Each structure stands twice: as C-alpha cells, then as structure tokens.
Amino acid sequence: MLRSSLQTSSLSRATLRLSSASYRKQLQNIWWGAGYNIVMVPLAPGVLVLWGFDMPPAVGAALMSLSTIIVAVNAQLLRRLDLEIDAECPRNRDHRATVVHREYRVAQVQAMGELLPKKKPSARKPVDKLKQAEKRARRDERKLADARASKLADRKRRVRTGLMVLVGVAVIGTAGFFIIQKASPPELPGVAKQPYDGRSHAAEGQPVDYGTATPTSGTHSARSPRCGILDQHLPLEFAVHALEHGVVVVWYQPTLTDEVVSGLRAIVNRFDERVILSSNAGLTDPVVATAWLRLKAYDGADPEIEQFIETYRNRGPESFGCAY
C-alpha cells in the first residue's frame, strides 16, 4: 500500500512538471515561429524586389529552414528537465523498497506486541529535552540547506539554459547577417536603379509602350531572344524578357564609329552567355548598359562596361540560358 502511494505521488509530480514545461515550450515555439515567419515569409518570395533587393531562392530557403532548426533545438531542451521527486520521497527503487520493508516489519512487531501479554513498564531514563531540541534544530537546518541547494541548482540550470539560448541566437543572428550580406549583391557607382514596372507577358504581336528606349522591366514578349552580337535592332519587348532572365543588354547608337563598335564587340565577346549587343536608334547617349532594374550610360566602349556585365549578369528574377 505504501509502495503504491509513493509511486503514484512520484509519478504525479513528474507528470505535472513535464506537462508544465511542455506547455511553456509550446508557447515559446509558437511565438518564435510566428514572429520569424511574419518577417521571413514576405522576404523569401522577393517582396523587396520593388526596392531593388532580390533575395536568391536558395538563401530564402536556408533562412526559412532556420526556424525549424531553432524550434527543434528549443524542444530538445526538455531533455534537461529534472523530474526527480522532492527530497522527502525516496530517490530510487532500492531505497523505496527498503523503506516499505522497514515499515512492514515495524507494523508486524507492533501487531505481535499487541497479542503478547503486556509487561510492566520499566523505569525509563529521563528524556533530555535539550538534546531533542538540538536534534530537531539540526534536522531543520539540513532541510533548509537541502532546499537552498535545490534552489541554487535550479537557478544554475536556468542560467545555463539561458546562456545556451543566447549563444544560439547570437550564432544564428551572425550567420543570418552574413547570409543577408552575401545575398545583397554589390553595386557599381553611377548605376541608376530603375522602378519596377512588372513582368507580365504581352499578347503575341501586341506592341508595348515603355516610354523609354532602354526599359529595364515591364510587360514583355513571351518569347526570349538569342544572346550575343545582333546585326539588327532588338525589339524592346524581347530585350525586357532577356533582362528578366538575367541577361545584360548593351545598346549603342547606330551612328557610332566602327572603332567604337569594334570595342563594344570585343567586350561582349569576352563572355560566353547572358550578354546581348544591339543597336538602338532611340538612345540619347552613345552607349547604354542595362540589366534588370539597373542602367548606366557611357560615352563609348568604356572598359567599365565589362565590370557592369560581371556585376549585374544573372541578377534577374528568373534564371534561364539563352542560345547564341
């Protein structure tokens, strides 16, 4: 009977403690997941592309995975929960069995004593009340010391858990900072950021009025052009589709000298993909290099055009190759 009572009491305390800790972990994970997703879900599909920040899909997937990792690690901290029962209860099965056996033997002796004839009370030594008081005081001091030690151990455990969480947050924050820094591509001085005008497809044969001779986004043809050096003027609807695929289009005025055009051809020929060179009679500048949402004008075959191509190539919202 005593053993069953002890086991039930121990199990109840452990169950309540585990339930309470599990509930706290659930609340922590819910709030963390909600806050993390509120921030990261809009960033992953590219909401900030309107302001010139286009996060690569691989980086977005990695950042979203961090939420799962953090929640899983936080849940694993439940393993550190101390489910030991109070100091007044036995701490292991052997000791509990010993206590139960001792109580049983005491009950047997008491029962035997009731059956036997009672003896005359013998003269007992006088009770030393001072010694009893000292024993009680020592026992109370031990209980108080055990309680203090238990509180101190619990406080240390919480401090360790807090430090682990802070270190984890710091590591994740540092990793996220470097990932975002890496995800933010470099910019060249003097390159103009253009407004985002959409990226839908126009009907076949439908002309599109861009309002400029060098568009960098907007409605475009459903077909994409081939890359390389073009002998004829590239229609703007095809050029915008190429920019969407991460292609850099270099425009030049048809009236430029053969020397300048040869210099532009030499620059473009250094790249084996995602570069187009085409004439454009609507230019007000001799040469204009365009990429998705980026543009810069040049006076001729400036060597910086090669750096522009290296910097802004593969920066479109889609990544498809184009035939030469």
N, C-alpha and C positions, 0 to 999 in steps of 0.2 A: 504493500500500500504506500509506504513511504517512498519506495523507488519510483513508483508510477507518478506520485505527486511531484518529485524532484524533476523527473524527465519532462513532465508536462509544463512545469514552471520554466525550466530552461528553454524548451522549445518555443514557448510563447514569447519570452523576452527576445530571443534571437529572431523570431519571425517578425515581431513588431519593429525591431531595429532595422532589419533588412528591408522591410516594406517602406519605412520612412526614408531610408537612404535611397531606395529605388525611385520613390516619388520625387525626391529632390533632384536626382539625376535627370529624370524625365523633364522636369521644368527647365533645368539648365540647358538640355539639348534642344528643347522646343524653342526657347528664346534665342539661343545661339543660331540654330538653323534658320529661324525666321529672319533675324537681323542680317545674317550673312547672305541669304538668298535675296532679300529686298535690295541689297547693294549689288550683288554679283549677277543676278539673273538678267537685269537690263544691260549690264556691260558685256556679257558673253555673246549675245547675238549682234552686237555692234550698234547700240543706240547712240554712242558718242561719235559715230561717223559724221553726224551733222556738224560737229565741231572739229572735225579733222583727226579724230582719234579712232583708228580702226584696229581693234584687237584681233590678232590672229586666232583662228578657231582652236588651234592646239593649246594656246595659252589660256583661252577661256575654259576649255575642258579641264586643264590642270587646276585652275583656280576653283572650279566647281567641285572637283574631287577633294579639295582640302576640307570642305565642310563635312564630308563623310568621314574623313580621317579623324578630324577633331572630335566629332560625336562618338566615334568608336573608341578613341583613346579615353575620353571622359567616362564612358560606360565601363571601361576596363578598370577604372579606379575603384569600382565597387569591390574588387578583389582585396583591397587594402582594409576593408571594413572589419573591425574587431567584433566578432559575435560571441565573445566569452561572456558567461553569466556573471552575476555580482559576486563579490568576494565572500559573501555569506554562504553561497552554494558551492558544492564540490566542483572541482575543475576537471576531473577526468573520471572515466568509468570505474577504474580500480578503487579510487578513493571513495566514490559513491557507494560501491558495493560493500566496502569495509564499514562505512557508516551505517548502512542498512543492517548489516550483520550484527554490529555492536548494539544497535537499538533493539534488534530482535532478542539478543542474549539478555539484555537488561530487562526486557519485558518478561522473558522466561524466568529469570531469577526473582523478579517481583511476584510473579504468579506462584512460584514454588514457596516463597516466603509466606504468602497468604494461607497456603494449605498446612504448613508446619505449625506446631504449637509455638505460640509467642513466648519468647524468653523475657525474663525480667530485664528491664532497662539497666544497662551497666552505667557506671559512673563515667561521664564524658569529661574530656578536658574542656576547660572554659574557652569559649570562642574569642579569638583575638580580633576584635572589630577593626583595629588599626591595620592589621595585615590584610584583612579582606578589602578594606578601603583602598589600600595600596595596590592590590591585585586588580581591582576594578579600574583604578586610575591608569595602571599600565595597559590594561586591555583597551580602554578608551583611547589611550594615546596611540596604540598600534592601529586601531581602526581609523583614527584621524590621519595617521601617517599613510596608511594604505589609500585612503580617499584622496589625499593630496597627491600621492604618487600616480594614482589613476588619472586625476585631472591633468597633471603635468604631462603624462604620456599622451593623453588625448590632445592636449594643446600642441605638443611637438608633432604629432601626427598631422594635425590640421595645418601647421606651419609648413611641414614638408610637402603636403599636398598642394598648398597654395604656391609654394616656390616652384613646384613642378609645372603647375598650370601657367605661372608667369613665364617660366623659361620656354614652355611650349608655345605660348602666344608670341613671345619675342622671336623665337626661331621662325615661326610661321609668318609673322609680320615682316621680318627681314627677308625671308625668301620671297614673299609677295612683293615687297618693294623692288627687289632686283628683277623679278619677273616682269613687273609693270615697267620698270626702267628699260628692260630689254625689249618689251613689247612696244614701247614708244620709239618708233624709228627716228633716225636723225633727220635734220632739216638743213638745207643749204641756205646761206644768206642770200637775200634778194628774191627768193622764190615766193610767189604770191599764192596764198591759199584761196581757193575759189569756193563759192557757195555750192551747196548740194542741191541739184535740180531734179533728183530722181534717177531711176534706172529702168524704167519700163520699156517694153518693146512697142514700136510703131507698126501699124499695118503695112503689109507689103506694098511698096510703091508710094507710100504716104510721105510727103516731104515734111521735114521738121524745121521750124524756125527757131534757131538758138539765140538770135540777137547778137551773135559774135562770130568771128571767123575761126576762133580757137576754143570751142567748148571743151569742158573737162568732165561733164556729167550731163544727165538728162535723158529724155526718151531717145531711143536709137533703133537701128535696124535689128531684126532678129538674126541676121547673118553677120558673121565676123569676117574681116578681110585677111588676106595673107600678109605676112610681115616681110621686111626687107626694104630695098630701094625700089620705089614705084616710079614708073615712067609717066604715068598720068596722075591727074589730081584725084586724091582720095576723097570720096563723099563724106561729109561730116557725120552722117548717120552711122557709117561704118567705122569711122575714127573713134567715136564715143564708145561703140561696142568693144573696140580693141582696148581702149583705156580701161574699161570695166574688167577686162581680163588681165590687167597688169602690164599692158604694153605702153611704151613711151613713143609718142608720135612727135617727130621733129618736122616742123613746117618751115618752108623757105619761100621767099618771093621768086616768081619765075624770071624776074629781070636781073637777078644776081649774076655776077660774072662766073665764067666757067671755073676759075680758080677757087672761088668761094664754094661753089657746088661740089667741086672735087674734094675740098677739105671736109665738107659735111659727109660725103660718101665714105671717105677714109675713116671718119669717126664711127659711122654706123656699121661699117664692115668689121670692126673690131668685136662686134657682138654677134652671137650666133642664134639669138632668139629674143622675141618680145621687143623689137625696135622697128619702127617704120619711118622712112624718109619720104616726104611727098611735098610737091609744090602747092602753094595756096595763094591765089591772086588777091584774096581779101585781106592779106596781112598789112598792117601799118608799120611793122618792124621787119627788118631784113630776115631774121630767124626767130622762131618761137618754139621752145621745147615744152611739151605738155605731157602730163601724167594725170592719173585720177585725182581730181581736186587740186592740182598743182600746175603752175605755169610760170615761165620766165622767158623774157625776150633777150636776144643777143644781137650784136651788130654784125656778126659774121660767123665764120667757123671757129668759134671760141673753144679752146681746149676744155673749158669748164663744162661744155655740153656732155662730154664723156662722163664726168663726175655726176652730172644730173641724171644720166641714164643709169649709172650704177646705183645711185641713191634711191630713185623713185620707180625703178622697174620692179615688177612683182608686188606692187602696192595697191592693186585694185581689189574690190570686194570679191572677185572671182579669180580663179587661177586655172586658165586653160592655155595650152600652147597654140601657136599659130604657124601654119606652114609658110615656108619661104619659097 
